């Protein structure tokens, strides 16, 4: 079942965590700082906004979907 997101909020996802928050006007970096401990988001997480990779200075708007993705692990070690 799909939930309806209020127009004035931004959907934030990290793993199984999902919140609809009023974040319009904040940068990705500000959002990360506010949620890093709540969601346990690592600083090297990949960040997408509406499906496209973005940097820390990108400003979030109402209705956006911001997703933090844990970087994939690398098995083994390079010689």
C-alpha positions as CSV (number, residue, x, y, z in Angstrom):
1,X,0.0,0.0,0.0
2,X,1.4,3.4,-1.0
3,X,1.2,6.3,1.4
4,X,0.4,9.9,0.3
5,X,3.1,12.4,1.1
6,X,2.0,15.8,2.2
7,X,3.0,18.4,-0.4
8,X,5.0,20.5,2.1
9,X,7.3,17.7,3.3
10,X,10.3,15.9,2.0
11,X,10.6,12.2,2.1
12,X,13.9,11.0,3.7
13,X,15.0,7.4,3.3
14,X,17.9,5.4,4.7
15,X,17.7,1.6,4.6
16,X,14.4,0.6,6.2
17,X,13.9,4.1,7.7
18,X,11.5,6.5,6.1
19,X,10.3,9.9,7.4
20,X,8.3,12.8,5.9
21,X,9.8,16.0,7.3
22,X,9.5,19.7,6.6
23,X,13.0,20.3,5.2
24,X,12.4,22.8,2.3
25,X,15.3,25.3,2.0
26,X,17.8,23.1,3.9
27,X,20.9,21.7,2.2
28,X,21.7,18.0,2.0
29,X,24.5,18.6,4.5
30,X,22.1,20.2,7.0
31,X,19.7,17.3,6.6
32,X,22.5,14.8,7.1
33,X,23.7,16.6,10.3
34,X,20.2,16.6,11.7
35,X,19.6,12.9,11.0
36,X,23.0,11.3,11.2
37,X,22.5,10.0,14.7
38,X,18.7,9.3,14.4
39,X,19.3,7.0,11.4
40,X,22.9,6.2,12.0
41,X,23.9,7.5,8.5
42,X,27.6,7.2,7.7
43,X,29.3,10.4,6.3
44,X,30.3,8.5,3.2
45,X,26.7,7.5,2.3
46,X,25.7,8.0,-1.3
47,X,23.0,10.7,-1.6
48,X,20.3,10.9,-4.2
49,X,17.6,13.5,-4.6
50,X,14.6,12.4,-6.7
51,X,16.8,9.5,-8.0
52,X,19.8,11.7,-9.1
53,X,23.2,11.9,-7.3
54,X,23.7,15.2,-5.6
55,X,26.3,17.0,-3.5
56,X,26.2,18.4,0.1
57,X,25.3,21.9,-1.1
58,X,22.1,20.9,-3.0
59,X,19.0,22.5,-1.5
60,X,16.0,20.3,-0.7
61,X,12.5,21.4,-1.7
62,X,9.1,20.3,-0.5
63,X,7.9,17.2,-2.4
64,X,11.5,15.9,-2.9
65,X,12.6,12.4,-2.1
66,X,16.1,12.4,-0.4
67,X,17.8,9.0,0.0
68,X,21.0,8.2,1.8
69,X,22.5,4.9,0.7
70,X,25.3,3.0,2.5
71,X,28.3,2.6,0.4
72,X,28.8,-1.0,-0.8
73,X,31.5,-2.9,1.0
74,X,34.7,-4.0,-0.8
75,X,35.8,-7.6,-0.2
76,X,39.4,-8.2,0.1
77,X,42.3,-5.8,-0.1
78,X,44.3,-4.4,-3.1
79,X,48.0,-5.4,-3.1
